[in-house]
Amino acid sequence: MINGRQLIFGVSGLLYRRNLVLYDVETGSLWSQLLSEAVAGPLAGKEMKVLPVEHSAWGVWKTRYPDTRVLSFATGGQRDYRQDPYSSYLISRKPALLVAAGEAVKIYPFSELKKGYSPLVDQVGDKEITIAYDGEMEIARVENQPAEVRVFVGYFDDLKDFYPHAQIYRRPRH
């Protein structure tokens, strides 16, 4: 809901700073998924609410949420969803978890999370968070996510580009 109006989103196929951009059907505005706001069009600058999200392996997800329904690959289009349309792009694909609490933003590279113990209890702004990391599955999630905290997984370099003032988590050396 933006300005009291429900919008329908689609994938534009366009990139903004190397990251996929959504569009809304109603106005044609382009939306950055990493900024959670419209970056072009009539709604440029409008923010969207980020819903809680979890990066997970399918088997783990299906065990936790057995009634999950999955979208079909049979869309009527010609796209082969087993192929990554951006595989030829020279980008680093090192995953990281972004946690934002108000103006405080912290990026947790998976490479650092795997060096420590899970769960990790940390502070982002004035919020205490607990991050569970599974190195075998390479998945991370915030277990006690307050409603006002945004969390999502992205590529480390992209997150740094979109949030240049973010603090980068480094595992303390003992």
N, C-alpha and C positions, 0 to 999 in steps of 0.2 A: 504494500500500500504506500503510495507516494502522493502527498497532498490530498489524502482521502480517496484516492483513485487506485483501483487494483490494476496492476500492469501485468502483461504476459511477456515473458522473456524468451528469447531464442539465442542460439549461438551464431555470431556474425561470421566467423571464419577469419576475422581480422585480428591483428595483433596491435597492442599498444604497449610500447616499451617491452617487447618480446613476450607479452602475456595476452592470452585470449580475451577478447572483448565480447560482451553480451550486447544485445539490442532489445529495446522494448517495442512491441508491435504497435502500440498506440501512438507514440511520438517519433519513433525511429532514433531516439537518443542512444548513444553508445555508452556502455557501462563497464568500468574496470572492476573485475572481480576482486583484485587485490586491494584497491582503494575503497571499494564498496560505495562508489559514487559514479554518477554520469560524468563522462569526460568530454562529450561533444553532443550537440543537438539542443533542443528546447529545454531539456531538464539538466543541462550541464551544471555541475556543482551540487546537485541534490544527492543526499546520501540515502543509502538503503540499509535497513536493519539486517545484520548478519545473524543467521540462525545457527544454533549449535551444530557443530560438525565433528565427525570423527573419521580419521584416516585409518582404515583397517583392511586386513586381508579378508577375502570373501568368506572363507571357512570360519574364521573367528566371528565375523558379523552374523552369519547364518545361525551359528550356535547360540549367540546372545539374543538374536531377534528372528526366531524361526518363522514368523508370519510375514516376513519382508516380501514384498512384491518387486520384481525386477522389470525394467523396461525392455521391450523386445528390440532386437537388432533389425527385425523386419519392419522397416519404416516406409517402404515403398520407394525410397531413394536408392541411388546407385553406390553410395559410400560403403566401403568395406571397413567396418569398425574395428577389425583386428589390426589394421595398419595405422600407425601414427603419422598423420599428415605433416607433422613438423620434425620428423626424424632426421631430415637432412640439415636442419638448423644447427649451427655450431654453438650450442648452449650447454652450460654446466647443469647437470641434473642431480645435484646433491640436495637431498630433501632437508627441510628445516621446519620447525614449528614456530609460528608467530603468535605471540600473546600480547594483546593491547588492553590496557586498563586506563581509560581516559587518554591523557596525553602521553602516558608512559607506554613504551613499546619495547618488547624484548624478543629477540630471535634466538631460538635454541636449535643449532645445527645438530642433526642426528649424529654426526661424527663425534660431537662432544657428549651427547646424551649416552652414547654407547660406552663411553669411558667410565661412567659412574654407576652408582646404584640406582635402582628403580624401586619405589617411586622417589622422585626428586621433589623436595619441598623448597619453594623459592618465593621471592617477593617481586611483583611487578607493580610499580607505583605503590599504592596503599593496599593492594590485594595480595593475600597469600594464596598461592596456587600449588597444586600437587600434580606433577606430570608423571604419567606412567609410560614407560618406554619398553618395547619388546624388540630387542636387537635381532632376534631370529627372524621375526616377521617384518622388521623395520616399520613399525607403527608407533605412533605417539598420540597421547590424548591428555587433556586436562580433566582430572577426575572430579574436581569440586568447582566446576566453572560457574562463577557468579553470573547472573543475567547480563550485567553491564560490561562483562569482559568478552572481547572478540578473540576467537581462536581459529586458526586454520593452518593447513600444511601447504607449503609451496616450495619452489626451488630457492635455495639459499641466496644465490646471486640476484634473483628477481626481487626477493624480499628486501635485500639491502638497497637495491635501486629504488624501490617504491617507498621505503622507510629509511632514508639515509641517516636519521638521527637515532635510530633504534639502538638499544644496548645489545651487544652480542654476548650470549652466555658462553663462558669458558669454564670448564670443570676446574675447580680449585686443585692445586697440587699440594699434596700433604707430605 
